C-alpha cells in the first residue's frame, strides 16, 4: 500500500512541476503602468473627492454642506473645494452660499469662503463677493471686500457685506450704492451712502455716514436716512432723514422747490414717488414756487409741517419758533418779509395756499420802493389772504394790537387790514384803552375807525374823530403846508368831529358831524368844517359859530367890548388869498364892533395879522352899538375911522329916544355924531326931543 501511495504522490508532483514549468516559460503579458493619484494639496494629510453633510435640528434639515472635494491638514483644519452651504427654514427663510473654497471651523460652526462667492436667498436676494464667512451660531454671512447684490428692482454694491439670517437684514458696510430700477412711469432711484442696511422682514432700509438719493431730478441728502418700504414692493412709503437734511428739485413735490432742516420726515402716496406729507425739525426751511412764475417764496422756522394734495398743491402748512416768510418782489409788489413765532396755512387742490395765519410777536416788513420808504407792521396776529391764480397777497389782517410805520407815519389800533392790492390800511378796534390813531409830522388823527390810503395819502376817519394839525413844516421833498391866516403857524390846531376825510396830496381835510376846530382863543363850530392847506382856505357850513381872536382895532383906546369876536351863520368861508371871512344866511357878529345881524357878513382882514380892516354886511342889516341901533340894506364898517355907513330905503338909526331915517346914514363908534344924507325922493326926518318921563310906579 505504501508503494501505491508513493507512486501517486510522485505522479501529482510531476504534474504540478510540469505545470509550473509551462507557466514560467509561457509568453509574458504587457501590463499598463500604474497611474499615481493626483493630490489636491500636497500639504494635506487626508483628501476626499466629493462630500455631502447634512446637519439636523430635530428631524428637519438645518444646514447642508456640499463640496466637490475635501482636504484635511495636519493641524486639523478642513478645506472644501467647490462648496455649497444651504441653510434651510430659518424663520421660514432659506439661503444658499457657494464659492470656490471654504475653510471649515471646528464642528462645522464657521466657514470662510473664497473665490466667486455667491449668496442666494429664498426671497430673491442675490449677493456676490470675492470672499465671505459664515458663522452658524450667529447666522451671519460676512463679506469683507467689494460686493454686489440685487433683489427684484433693487441692486447695489459696496465694500463689506453682512447678511444676518436671524434678523433678516443685509448691510453694505462702506461706500454703499443702491439703485432702484425704473418701473412703468416711475424712473430710477439711486442712493449713495457710507453704509446701507436692508431689514427685509421689517421692510425698511437704513443709510448712514452721509446719504444722497437721486430720482427724477430730485436730490435728497442727509447724514443718515431710513426708508420704510411698502409691504409688497421695494418702494419708499416713508423716509426719515437725520442730520443736515436737504431735498431739492424733482417730481412729486408739487410747488416745493427745496426743503432743508436738521431732520426731515417724508410720507409718500401709494406710488412711492408723490409726496403727501412732510415734517421738518431744526432750523427748517422750504422754498415754494410762485404761481406767477416769479421768484420763489421761502419759509424758515425751527419746525415746519405741511400736507400736499394729489396735484402737489399745499393743503395745510404749519411752522413754529422763529418763523420767517420771505415773499420776493413781483412786478406789482415789493419784497415782503413776515416774522412770527407760529404759522398755520390752508389751501385747496388746484389753488395752493389761500390763507396763512401768523401768531405771537408778528413783524411784517415791506421793502422800500422807488416812490416810498420801507413799511413795517407789528402785531400779535396776522391773517393773510392769497390770490389763488397768482399767489400774490390780496390783503393782510392784523390783530391783537397793531403798530404800522411808513416813513414818518405811525398808525396804531387793535385790529387793522392792510389792503395790499389797494394800497390801503383800515384801522379798527381799541388797542388797550386807546382808539385807533394815525400820526405823522403834519397831523395826528384818533377815531373809532380809520381807513387810510398810503400813497398818495388819503384818510377817512369815523366815530369820535380827534385830530391835531402840527405846526406847519415841510415833509422831506414836499412844500410846506399853507395854514389859513386865521390860524397861527406856531401852535397845533385841534379838531373834533364825527367824521374826517383827509387828502394829503390836496392838503385838504373835511370834518363833518358836530365839528369843532380850535387853536388858542380861535374856535370854529359847525356841522362840517373844510380845511385847505394848499390854498390856506377854511370853510364851514351847518350852524356855524366862530370865535375869532382878532387884534384890537385901536390898541391905545379902551374897547367898547372886550373878549373875542363871535360870528354865526349858515355857512362860513375864509379865503387866504383875499384875507376875507364870509358868513352867509342869518349871519351874526358879536364883538368890539357891536352886535350885527345880516343876511351876509364879510370881514376883510389886514395883511400879516388878524386885525379887522373893513366889515361889509348886506341884506336885512341890523347893528346895535351900545345904546345905538342902525338898520338898513347894507353896512360898511371901517375900523380905522370907527365909521359905520348904512344904506337903505330908507336906512334907520335910533339913538335912545331919537330916530333918524335916510338913504345914507353915517355914524361913529366913539362919537355921537350922525350924518344923514337924504335926497328929494326920500324925506329925511328927525324925531327929536327928550324921552317922555316914565309914569310913577
C-alpha positions in Angstrom: 0.0 0.0 0.0 2.7 2.4 0.9 4.2 1.9 -2.5 1.0 2.8 -4.3 0.7 6.0 -2.3 4.3 6.8 -3.1 3.7 6.3 -6.8 0.6 8.5 -6.7 2.4 11.3 -4.9 5.3 11.2 -7.3 2.8 11.4 -10.2 1.0 14.5 -8.7 4.3 16.2 -8.1 5.3 15.6 -11.7 2.1 17.1 -13.0 2.5 20.2 -10.8 6.1 20.6 -11.7 5.2 20.3 -15.4 2.5 22.9 -15.0 4.9 25.3 -13.2 7.5 25.0 -15.8 5.0 25.6 -18.6 3.6 28.7 -16.7 7.1 30.0 -16.2 8.1 29.6 -19.8 4.8 30.9 -21.3 4.9 34.2 -23.2 4.5 37.2 -20.8 1.6 39.8 -21.0 2.3 43.5 -21.3 0.5 45.3 -18.4 -0.2 49.2 -18.3 1.8 51.2 -15.8 0.2 52.2 -12.5 -1.2 55.9 -12.6 -0.3 57.9 -9.5 -3.2 59.7 -7.6 -3.3 63.5 -8.2 -3.1 65.4 -5.0 -5.4 68.2 -4.2 -3.0 69.8 -1.8 0.4 68.2 -1.1 0.2 69.6 2.4 -3.0 67.8 3.2 -3.0 64.7 5.3 -6.4 63.5 4.1 -8.1 64.2 0.8 -11.6 63.2 -0.2 -13.4 63.5 -3.5 -16.9 64.9 -3.0 -18.8 65.5 0.2 -22.4 65.9 1.3 -23.0 66.6 5.0 -26.5 67.3 6.5 -27.0 68.9 9.9 -30.4 68.3 11.5 -32.3 70.1 14.2 -34.7 67.5 15.4 -36.0 65.8 12.3 -35.6 68.7 10.0 -32.6 69.7 7.9 -30.9 72.8 9.3 -27.6 73.0 7.4 -26.3 71.2 4.4 -22.7 71.3 3.2 -21.8 70.0 -0.3 -18.4 70.1 -1.9 -16.5 68.8 -4.9 -13.6 67.8 -2.7 -12.4 68.0 0.9 -8.9 68.1 2.4 -7.8 67.9 6.0 -4.5 69.3 7.3 -2.1 68.2 10.0 -3.5 71.0 12.3 -7.0 69.6 12.0 -8.4 72.3 9.7 -10.6 71.2 6.8 -11.0 72.9 3.4 -13.7 72.3 1.0 -13.5 73.0 -2.7 -16.5 73.8 -4.9 -18.5 74.3 -1.8 -22.2 74.9 -1.4 -23.8 75.8 2.0 -27.6 75.5 2.2 -29.3 76.9 5.3 -33.0 75.8 5.4 -36.0 77.1 7.2 -34.5 79.7 9.4 -37.6 81.6 10.5 -39.3 80.5 7.3 -36.5 81.6 5.0 -33.7 79.7 3.3 -30.5 80.8 1.6 -27.5 79.2 -0.2 -23.9 80.3 -0.3 -21.5 79.0 -3.0 -17.8 79.5 -3.5 -14.6 78.0 -4.9 -13.2 77.2 -1.5 -14.2 77.1 2.1 -12.3 76.6 5.3 -14.4 74.9 7.9 -14.0 75.6 11.6 -14.4 73.1 14.4 -17.7 71.2 14.4 -18.6 72.9 11.1 -19.6 76.0 13.1 -17.8 78.5 10.9 -17.0 78.7 7.2 -14.5 81.1 5.5 -15.4 81.0 1.8 -13.2 82.4 -1.0 -13.5 82.8 -4.8 -16.6 83.7 -6.7 -18.8 83.8 -3.5 -22.5 84.0 -4.3 -25.4 84.2 -1.8 -28.9 83.4 -2.9 -31.9 83.9 -0.6 -35.3 82.4 -1.0 -36.9 85.9 -1.3 -34.8 86.7 -4.4 -31.8 88.4 -2.8 -28.5 87.6 -4.6 -25.1 88.9 -3.5 -21.7 88.2 -4.9 -18.2 88.8 -3.5 -14.7 87.6 -3.7 -14.8 86.2 -0.2 -17.2 85.7 2.7 -17.5 84.0 6.1 -20.4 82.3 7.8 -21.0 81.6 11.5 -23.7 79.1 12.2 -24.0 80.3 15.8 -24.6 83.9 14.7 -26.4 83.0 11.5 -24.5 85.9 9.8 -22.8 85.9 6.4 -20.0 88.5 6.1 -18.0 89.6 3.1 -15.1 92.0 3.8 -14.3 93.2 0.3 -16.2 94.6 -2.7 -19.7 93.1 -3.0 -22.7 93.4 -5.4 -26.3 92.5 -4.6 -29.7 92.5 -6.3 -33.3 91.8 -5.4 -36.1 92.5 -7.8 -35.9 96.2 -8.9 -33.2 96.8 -6.3 -29.5 96.4 -6.9 -26.4 97.7 -5.2 -22.7 97.5 -4.4 -20.3 98.4 -1.7 -17.3 97.4 0.4 -18.1 94.9 3.1 -21.3 93.0 3.4 -23.3 91.4 6.2 -26.3 89.2 5.9 -28.0 88.3 9.3 -30.3 85.4 8.8 -31.9 85.7 12.2 -32.7 89.4 11.9 -33.2 89.1 8.2 -31.1 92.1 7.5 -28.5 93.0 4.8 -25.8 95.6 5.3 -23.3 97.2 2.9 -20.6 98.4 5.4 -18.8 101.0 3.3 -19.2 103.0 0.1 -22.7 101.7 -0.4 -24.5 102.3 -3.7 -28.1 101.2 -4.2 -30.2 101.6 -7.3 -33.9 101.0 -7.8 -34.6 100.3 -11.5 -37.4 102.2 -13.3 -40.8 100.6 -13.4 -43.6 101.8 -15.6 -43.8 105.6 -15.4 -41.6 105.7 -12.4 -37.9 106.5 -13.1 -34.9 105.0 -11.4 -33.7 106.0 -7.9 -30.0 105.9 -6.9 -28.7 106.0 -3.4 -25.1 106.5 -2.2 -24.1 106.4 1.4 -21.2 105.5 3.7 -23.2 102.4 4.8 -26.6 100.9 3.9 -28.8 98.3 5.6 -31.9 96.5 4.4 -34.2 95.0 7.1 -36.2 92.7 4.8 -38.7 91.5 7.4 -39.4 94.9 8.9 -39.4 96.4 5.5 -37.0 99.3 5.9 -33.6 100.5 4.5 -31.2 102.5 6.6 -28.3 104.7 5.2 -25.5 106.1 7.4 -22.4 108.3 7.2 -23.8 110.6 4.6 -26.5 109.7 2.2 -27.5 111.1 -1.2 -30.6 109.9 -3.0 -31.4 110.9 -6.6 -34.6 110.2 -8.5 -36.5 112.0 -11.3 -34.2 115.0 -10.9 -34.8 115.2 -7.1 -31.8 115.1 -4.8 -32.2 114.0 -1.1 -29.3 114.4 1.2 -28.7 113.8 4.9 -26.2 112.5 7.4 -28.5 109.4 8.0 -31.7 108.2 6.4 -34.2 105.5 7.0 -36.6 104.5 4.2 -39.7 102.5 5.2 -40.8 100.4 2.3 -44.3 99.2 1.3 -45.1 95.7 2.3 -45.5 94.4 -1.2 -42.7 96.2 -3.0 -39.3 97.9 -2.6 -40.7 101.4 -2.9 -40.5 104.0 -0.1 -43.7 104.6 1.9 -41.9 107.0 4.3 -38.3 108.4 4.5 -36.7 109.7 7.7 -33.7 112.0 7.2 -31.5 112.8 10.2 -28.8 115.5 10.3 -28.1 118.2 7.7 -31.2 117.1 5.7 -31.9 118.7 2.3 -34.2 118.0 -0.6 -34.1 119.9 -3.9 -36.0 119.8 -7.2 -37.6 116.9 -9.0 -41.0 115.5 -9.4 -43.6 114.7 -6.8 -43.0 117.8 -4.7 -45.6 120.0 -6.3 -44.8 123.7 -5.8 -42.0 122.9 -3.4 -38.5 123.5 -4.7 -36.4 123.0 -1.6 -36.6 121.5 1.9 -33.9 121.9 4.4 -33.7 121.1 8.2 -31.7 119.1 10.7 -34.3 116.3 10.5 -37.0 115.6 7.9 -39.8 113.0 7.7 -41.4 112.3 4.3 -44.6 110.4 3.8 -45.4 109.3 0.2 -48.5 108.3 -1.7 -49.1 104.7 -2.9 -46.9 105.3 -6.0 -43.9 105.8 -3.6 -43.0 108.9 -5.6 -45.6 111.6 -4.9 -45.0 113.4 -1.6 -48.1 113.7 0.7 -46.8 115.0 4.0 -43.5 116.3 5.4 -42.2 117.3 8.8 -39.1 119.4 9.2 -37.4 120.0 12.6 -34.3 122.1 13.5 -33.6 125.3 11.5 -36.1 124.2 8.9 -36.6 125.9 5.6 -38.7 125.4 2.5 -38.9 127.2 -0.8 -42.2 127.4 -2.7 -42.5 128.3 -6.4 -44.7 131.3 -7.1 -47.9 130.8 -9.0 -47.0 133.7 -11.2 -43.6 132.2 -12.2 -41.8 134.8 -10.2 -39.0 134.2 -7.7 -39.5 131.5 -5.1 -41.0 132.2 -1.6 -39.1 130.9 1.4 -40.3 129.9 4.8 -37.9 129.4 7.8 -38.7 128.1 11.3 -37.5 125.7 13.9 -40.4 123.4 12.9 -42.3 123.1 9.6 -45.0 120.6 8.6 -47.2 120.5 5.5 -49.6 118.3 3.6 -49.9 118.2 -0.2 -52.9 117.5 -2.4 -52.7 114.9 -5.2 -51.7 117.7 -7.7 -48.9 118.9 -5.5 -50.8 122.0 -4.1 -50.2 122.7 -0.4 -53.3 121.7 1.6 -52.0 122.6 5.1 -48.9 124.3 6.4 -47.7 124.9 9.9 -44.5 126.3 11.4 -43.3 127.5 14.9 -40.4 129.1 16.7 -38.6 131.9 14.9 -40.8 131.7 11.8 -39.8 133.9 8.8 -41.7 134.0 5.5 -39.9 135.8 2.6 -42.1 136.9 -0.3 -39.9 138.1 -3.2 -40.8 141.2 -5.3 -43.0 140.9 -8.3 -43.8 143.5 -11.0 -46.7 144.7 -8.8 -45.3 144.3 -5.3 -42.0 144.8 -3.4 -40.2 142.3 -1.3 -42.1 141.3 1.9 -40.9 139.6 5.0 -43.0 138.3 7.9 -41.6 137.1 11.2 -43.6 135.4 14.0 -43.5 132.5 16.4 -46.3 130.5 14.8 -47.8 130.0 11.4 -50.6 127.9 10.1 -51.8 127.9 6.4 -54.5 126.2 4.4 -55.1 125.7 0.7 -57.0 123.6 -1.9 -56.2 121.4 -4.8 -55.6 123.4 -8.0 -55.1 126.6 -5.9 -52.3 126.0 -3.4 -52.1 128.2 -0.3 -55.0 130.6 0.0 -54.7 131.7 3.7 -51.9 132.0 6.2 -52.2 132.9 9.9 -49.3 134.2 11.9 -49.3 134.3 15.7 -47.2 135.8 18.5 -44.8 138.8 18.0 -45.6 139.3 14.4 -43.4 141.7 12.3 -44.4 142.5 8.7 -41.8 144.3 6.6 -42.4 145.6 3.1 -39.3 146.8 1.3 -38.9 150.3 0.1 -39.9 151.1 -3.5 -38.9 154.0 -5.8 -41.8 156.1 -4.6 -41.9 155.3 -0.9 -40.0 154.1 2.1 -40.0 150.8 3.9 -43.2 149.8 5.7 -43.4 147.9 8.9 -46.3 146.5 10.9 -46.1 144.8 14.3 -48.9 142.9 16.0 -49.8 139.7 17.8 -51.9 138.2 15.0 -51.7 138.4 11.2 -54.1 136.6 8.7 -53.1 136.7 5.0 -55.4 136.1 2.1 -53.6 135.0 -1.1 -54.9 135.2 -4.7 -55.4 131.6 -5.9 -54.4 132.5 -9.5 -51.2 134.5 -8.9 -50.3 133.5 -5.3 -49.9 137.2 -4.5 -51.2 138.7 -1.2 -54.6 140.3 -1.5 -54.8 141.7 2.0 -53.3 141.3 5.4 -55.4 141.4 8.6 -53.5 142.3 11.8 -54.9 141.8 15.3 -54.1 141.9 19.0 -52.7 145.4 18.9 -51.2 146.8 15.7 -48.5 149.3 15.1 -47.9 150.3 11.4 -45.0 152.5 10.3 -44.5 154.1 6.9 -41.6 156.6 6.8 -42.8 159.3 9.2 -46.3 157.9 9.6 -47.3 155.8 12.6 -50.7 154.1 12.9 -52.0 152.1 15.8 -55.2 150.2 16.5 -56.5 147.0 18.0 -57.0 145.4 14.5 -56.0 146.5 11.0 -56.4 145.4 7.5 -53.7 146.2 5.0 -55.2 146.3 1.6 -52.2 145.3 -0.5 -53.9 145.5 -3.8 -55.5 148.8 -3.0 -52.5 150.3 -1.1 -54.7 150.9 1.9 -54.8 150.4 5.7 -58.0 150.1 7.6 -57.8 150.6 11.4 -60.4 149.2 13.8 -60.8 148.5 17.5 -59.1 149.7 20.6 -55.5 149.0 21.4 -55.9 148.6 25.1 -58.0 151.7 26.1 -56.9 153.8 23.1 -58.8 154.2 19.9 -57.1 153.8 16.5 -54.8 156.7 15.5 -52.7 157.9 12.6 -49.8 160.3 13.3 -47.2 161.9 11.0 -45.3 165.1 11.1 -48.3 167.1 9.8 -51.3 165.6 11.5 -52.5 163.1 14.2 -56.0 161.6 13.9 -57.7 159.5 16.6 -61.1 157.8 15.8 -63.1 154.7 16.3 -62.3 153.7 12.7 -59.8 154.9 10.2 -59.4 154.0 6.5 -56.0 155.1 5.2 -54.7 155.1 1.6 -50.9 155.2 1.9 -49.7 156.5 -1.4 -50.8 159.1 -2.2 -52.0 159.5 1.4 -55.7 159.9 2.0 -57.7 159.1 5.1 -61.3 158.6 6.1 -61.9 158.6 9.9 -65.2 157.9 11.6 -66.5 157.9 15.1 -65.3 160.4 17.7 -62.7 161.9 15.5 -60.0 163.9 17.2 -57.2 165.4 15.1 -54.2 167.6 15.8 -52.6 169.5 13.0 -49.0 170.0 13.9 -47.2 173.3 13.4 -46.7 173.8 9.7 -43.4 172.4 8.4 -42.4 170.7 5.2 -42.1 167.0 4.8 -39.0 165.7 3.1 -39.2 166.7 -0.6 -42.6 168.4 -0.1 -43.7 172.0 0.0 -44.7 173.4 3.4 -48.4 173.4 4.3 -50.2 176.7 3.9 -52.2 177.2 7.1 -55.2 179.6 6.9 -54.2 183.1 8.1 -56.9 183.0 10.8 -54.8 180.3 12.5 -51.2 180.7 13.8 -48.3 178.6 12.4 -46.5 178.1 15.7 -49.2 176.1 17.6 -51.1 173.0 16.8 -54.7 173.1 15.6 -57.2 170.8 17.2 -60.4 169.5 15.5 -63.1 167.1 16.7 -65.9 165.7 14.6 -67.9 162.7 13.8 -66.1 162.0 10.6 -63.0 163.2 8.7 -61.9 162.9 5.1 -58.3 164.0 4.6 -56.3 164.2 1.3 -52.7 164.8 2.0 -51.8 165.4 -1.7 -54.6 168.1 -2.0 -53.8 169.2 1.6 -57.5 169.2 2.4 -59.4 167.9 5.3 -63.2 167.8 5.6 -64.7 167.3 9.1 -68.4 166.5 9.5 -70.8 165.8 12.3 -70.8 168.3 15.1 -67.3 169.5 14.1 -65.2 171.8 16.3 -61.9 173.4 15.4 -59.8 175.4 17.9 -56.4 177.0 18.4 -56.0 179.1 21.4 -58.9 181.5 21.5 -59.9 180.9 17.9 -62.8 178.4 17.7 -64.9 177.2 14.8 -68.0 175.0 15.3 -70.2 173.7 12.5 -71.8 170.6 11.1 -69.0 170.5 8.6 -65.6 172.2 8.5 -63.2 172.2 5.5 -59.5 173.0 5.9 -57.5 173.6 2.8 -53.7 173.8 3.5 -52.8 174.0 -0.2 -54.6 177.4 -0.6 -54.8 178.3 3.0 -58.6 178.4 3.0 -61.0 177.5 5.7 -64.8 176.8 5.4 -67.7 175.6 7.4 -71.4 175.0 6.9 -74.4 174.0 9.0 -75.0 176.0 12.2 -71.6 177.8 12.0 -70.4 179.5 15.2 -66.9 181.0 15.2 -64.9 182.7 17.8 -62.1 184.8 16.3 -59.2 186.2 18.3 -58.9 189.5 16.3 -56.3 192.0 17.1 -57.7 195.2 18.9 -58.8 197.9 16.4 -57.2 200.7 18.5 -54.6 199.4 20.9 -54.4 202.8 22.6 -58.2 203.1 23.2 -60.3 201.2 25.6 -62.5 198.8 23.6 -66.3 199.2 23.8 -66.5 195.5 24.5 -63.6 193.2 25.4 -63.0 189.5 24.5 -63.1 187.5 21.3 -65.3 188.2 18.3 -68.2 185.7 17.9 -69.8 185.2 14.5 -72.6 182.9 13.3 -74.1 181.9 10.0 -75.4 179.0 8.0 -72.0 179.0 6.1 -68.6 180.3 6.6 -65.7 180.7 4.1 -62.2 182.1 4.7 -60.1 182.9 1.6 -56.5 183.4 2.5 -55.6 185.0 -0.9 -58.0 187.9 -0.3 -57.9 187.7 3.5 -61.7 187.6 3.7 -64.0 185.8 6.0 -67.6 185.5 4.7 -70.7 184.4 6.8 -73.9 183.8 4.8 -77.6 183.3 5.8 -78.8 184.7 9.1 -75.3 185.9 9.9 -74.5 187.4 13.3 -71.5 189.1 14.7 -70.8 190.0 18.4 -67.7 191.8 19.2 -65.9 195.1 19.7 -67.7 196.3 16.6 -71.1 195.8 18.2 -73.9 193.3 17.7 -74.6 192.8 14.0 -77.2 190.8 12.1 -77.5 190.5 8.3 -78.0 188.0 5.6 -74.3 188.3 4.6 -71.3 189.5 6.7 -67.9 189.8 5.2 -64.7 190.6 7.1 -61.7 192.0 5.4 -58.5 191.3 7.4 -55.3 193.3 7.3 -52.3 191.6 5.6 -50.0 189.8 8.0 -52.2 189.9 11.1 -55.7 189.1 12.2 -56.9 192.7 12.5 -60.1 193.8 11.0 -59.5 196.2 8.1 -63.2 196.5 6.9 -66.5 194.9 7.5 -69.3 194.6 4.9 -72.8 193.4 5.6 -75.9 193.3 3.4 -79.4 192.1 3.5 -81.6 193.0 6.5 -78.8 194.7 8.3 -79.3 195.4 11.9 -76.5 196.6 14.1 -76.5 197.6 17.8 -73.7 199.6 19.3 -74.1 200.1 23.0 -77.4 202.2 23.1 -77.4 203.0 19.4 -79.0 200.9 16.7 -78.9 201.1 13.0 -80.7 199.1 10.3 -80.7 199.1 6.5 -79.9 197.2 3.4 -76.1 197.4 3.6 -73.4 198.3 6.1 -69.8 199.1 5.7 -67.7 199.5 8.8 -64.1 200.9 8.7 -62.2 200.3 11.9 -59.5 202.8 11.1 -62.1 205.7 11.4 -64.6 203.7 13.5 -67.1 204.7 10.9 -70.4 202.9 10.1 -72.1 203.5 6.8 -75.7 202.2 6.4 -77.7 202.4 3.2 -81.3 201.5 2.8 -84.7 202.6 1.6 -84.5 204.2 4.0 -81.9 203.4 6.5 -82.7 204.0 10.1 -80.7 205.0 13.1 -82.0 205.1 16.7 -80.1 206.7 19.5 -82.0 206.2 22.7 -85.3 208.2 22.1 -84.2 209.7 18.7 -84.8 208.0 15.4 -83.3 209.1 12.1 -84.0 207.8 8.6 -82.4 208.4 5.3 -80.9 206.8 2.2 -77.5 207.0 3.8 -76.7 207.1 7.5 -73.2 207.5 8.8 -72.3 207.3 12.5 -69.2 206.6 14.6 -68.4 204.2 17.3 -66.8 206.6 19.8 -68.7 209.7 18.8 -72.4 210.8 19.0 -72.0 212.4 15.5 -74.6 211.2 12.9 -74.5 212.2 9.2 -77.8 211.9 7.3 -77.6 212.3 3.6 -81.1 212.2 2.0 -82.5 213.0 -1.4 -85.6 214.5 -2.9 -87.4 211.2 -3.2 -87.0 210.1 0.4 -87.7 212.5 3.1 -85.3 212.8 5.9 -86.7 213.5 9.2 -85.6 213.6 12.8 -87.9 212.8 15.6 -86.2 214.6 18.5 -87.0 215.7 22.0 -86.3 214.1 25.3 -87.9 210.9 26.1 -91.1 211.2 27.9 -90.9 210.8 31.6 -91.9 207.4 32.8 -95.1 207.4 34.8 -94.7 206.9 38.5 -94.8 203.4 39.6 
